[in-house]
Amino acid sequence: WINEVEVGNGPERLLYAQNRIWVLNSGGWLTDNRVQTIDPSTMTVDHTWTIGDRPIDVEYEPTEGAVFVLSGGEIQYDANWNIIGHTSASLSKFVGFNMPISVNVGEVGEHPRSFAINSQNNTLLLANTHLDVFESNLGLVCADCILGDFYSVDADDNGQAYLSLIPDFTNASEIEQYRLSDYSFVREFEGGIGTNQVVLP
């Protein structure tokens, strides 16, 4: 044990960028909508921003020095756990430690969990069942660029995307590879159970 820092509810993802530890407070069994940074030299929280509900995924883009965060949105329940509403999913862009810009993504009731950066042109690839693509300024390039029931997306430095399909959490997942230049299918291979990330060497 070295040190500890108190942050928000249900922190699930961390990123080290711009000499800070970025923390996504996803809420856990509660609710949260805050992104925080920790200064590792003092081990204190030095910035807190409120964005969309349940920030769930984060990427750093070094060309602009921008941090992008996907918030999946909240499923709202009543006291008997009946669904009574949803909040919107959103993408947020942080440049430095300024207030971020944010846009809602998808339809209300959709709750994407994964996005990636295409380093060929710095576009954002959003797995929202189908694959949606956004410019780095968060403008929409195309919706449903690749059709499928995708759970996660990752991209390599050669303009290839890897999208996981999860039939359930007891059987093997499938991974589909596509060329991002024209969104054409390359190949398919088998993953493990509940594949939610492809790590590329």
C-alpha positions in Angstrom: 0.0 0.0 0.0 1.4 3.4 -1.0 -1.3 6.0 -1.1 -5.0 6.5 -1.7 -7.3 9.2 -3.1 -11.0 9.5 -2.6 -12.9 10.0 -5.8 -16.5 9.6 -6.9 -18.9 6.6 -7.2 -18.0 3.5 -9.0 -14.7 4.5 -10.7 -14.2 1.9 -13.5 -11.7 3.4 -15.9 -8.4 5.2 -15.4 -6.2 6.9 -18.0 -2.8 8.5 -17.6 -2.4 11.6 -19.9 -1.2 15.1 -19.6 0.7 14.3 -16.4 -2.6 13.4 -14.7 -4.6 10.3 -13.8 -8.0 10.6 -15.3 -10.8 8.9 -13.4 -14.2 8.0 -14.9 -16.8 7.8 -12.1 -19.4 5.4 -13.6 -21.6 5.2 -10.6 -21.5 1.5 -9.8 -24.7 0.6 -8.0 -25.3 4.3 -7.5 -25.2 7.2 -10.1 -22.4 9.4 -11.1 -21.5 11.7 -14.0 -18.1 13.1 -13.1 -14.7 12.9 -14.6 -11.8 13.8 -12.2 -8.1 14.2 -12.5 -5.5 13.3 -9.9 -2.2 15.1 -9.7 0.2 12.2 -9.0 2.8 14.6 -7.5 0.5 15.5 -4.7 -2.0 12.6 -4.9 -4.9 15.0 -4.8 -7.9 15.5 -7.0 -7.3 18.8 -8.8 -10.1 18.9 -11.4 -13.7 17.7 -11.4 -16.1 18.0 -14.4 -19.8 17.0 -14.7 -20.6 15.4 -18.0 -23.1 12.7 -19.2 -24.3 10.0 -16.9 -22.1 6.9 -16.4 -18.8 7.8 -18.1 -17.6 4.4 -19.2 -14.7 4.6 -21.8 -11.8 7.0 -22.4 -9.1 7.6 -25.0 -6.2 10.0 -25.4 -5.4 11.6 -28.8 -1.8 12.9 -28.8 -2.0 15.1 -31.9 -4.5 17.5 -30.4 -3.6 16.6 -26.8 -7.3 15.8 -26.3 -9.0 13.3 -23.9 -12.3 11.9 -25.2 -14.8 10.3 -22.9 -17.9 8.2 -23.7 -20.8 8.3 -21.2 -23.3 5.5 -21.7 -26.3 7.2 -20.1 -28.4 6.1 -17.2 -31.2 3.5 -17.1 -33.7 4.8 -14.6 -35.7 2.4 -12.4 -38.5 2.8 -9.9 -38.5 1.3 -6.4 -39.5 -2.1 -7.9 -36.7 -2.1 -10.5 -39.1 -1.4 -13.4 -37.5 0.7 -16.1 -39.1 4.2 -16.2 -36.7 6.1 -18.4 -33.3 6.7 -19.8 -30.8 9.6 -20.1 -28.8 10.2 -23.3 -25.4 8.7 -24.1 -22.8 11.3 -25.0 -19.2 12.0 -26.2 -17.1 14.6 -24.5 -13.8 16.2 -25.6 -11.4 17.7 -23.1 -8.5 19.9 -24.4 -6.2 20.6 -21.5 -8.1 21.1 -18.3 -10.8 23.4 -19.8 -14.5 22.7 -19.7 -15.2 19.9 -22.2 -17.5 20.1 -25.3 -20.1 17.3 -25.4 -22.7 16.0 -27.8 -25.4 13.4 -27.4 -25.0 10.2 -29.4 -27.5 7.7 -30.6 -31.1 7.5 -29.6 -32.4 7.9 -26.0 -32.5 4.3 -24.6 -29.3 3.3 -26.3 -26.3 2.8 -23.9 -23.0 2.3 -25.8 -20.0 1.1 -23.8 -17.1 1.3 -26.1 -15.3 3.6 -28.6 -11.9 3.9 -30.2 -9.8 6.4 -32.1 -8.8 5.7 -35.8 -5.3 7.1 -35.7 -5.3 7.4 -39.6 -7.6 10.4 -39.5 -8.3 10.9 -35.7 -12.0 10.0 -36.1 -13.9 8.4 -33.2 -15.4 4.9 -33.7 -18.4 4.3 -31.6 -19.9 0.8 -31.0 -23.5 1.6 -30.6 -24.9 -1.7 -31.7 -23.9 -0.6 -35.2 -20.7 1.4 -35.8 -21.0 5.2 -35.8 -18.1 7.5 -36.8 -17.5 11.0 -35.5 -14.9 13.7 -36.4 -12.6 14.8 -33.6 -14.7 17.9 -33.2 -17.6 15.5 -32.4 -19.4 16.1 -35.7 -21.1 12.9 -37.1 -19.4 11.4 -40.1 -21.8 8.6 -40.6 -24.3 6.6 -38.6 -24.5 2.8 -39.1 -21.2 2.8 -41.1 -21.0 -0.9 -40.3 -24.1 -2.9 -39.4 -24.0 -5.4 -36.7 -24.9 -6.1 -33.1 -21.5 -4.9 -31.8 -20.5 -4.7 -28.1 -17.0 -3.2 -28.4 -14.6 -1.6 -30.9 -10.9 -1.3 -31.1 -8.6 0.0 -33.8 -4.9 -0.5 -34.8 -2.5 1.9 -36.4 -3.1 0.5 -39.9 -6.7 1.6 -40.3 -8.3 -1.7 -39.2 -11.2 -2.0 -36.7 -12.0 -5.0 -34.5 -15.6 -5.3 -33.4 -16.8 -7.9 -30.9 -20.2 -9.6 -31.0 -21.4 -11.3 -27.8 -24.2 -13.8 -28.2 -24.5 -14.2 -24.5 -22.1 -14.6 -21.5 -21.8 -18.4 -21.7 -20.6 -18.9 -25.3 -17.7 -17.7 -27.3 -17.7 -14.2 -28.8 -16.9 -13.4 -32.4 -14.5 -10.7 -33.5 -15.0 -9.1 -36.9 -12.2 -7.1 -38.6 -12.9 -4.3 -41.1 -10.9 -1.8 -43.2 -11.8 1.7 -42.0 -10.9 3.3 -45.4 -14.1 1.8 -46.9 -15.7 -0.1 -44.0 -15.2 -3.4 -45.9 -15.2 -6.7 -44.1 -11.8 -8.5 -43.8 -12.2 -11.6 -41.6 -13.8 -13.1 -38.6 -12.3 -15.0 -35.7 -13.4 -16.5 -32.4 -12.9 -14.7 -29.1 -13.5 -15.7 -25.5 -16.6 -15.4 -23.4 -17.8 -11.8 -23.1 -15.0 -10.2 -25.2 -15.0 -6.5 -24.6 -11.6 -5.4 -25.8 -9.0 -6.4 -28.4 -5.5 -5.5 -27.4 -3.2 -4.9 -30.4 0.6 -5.2 -30.0 
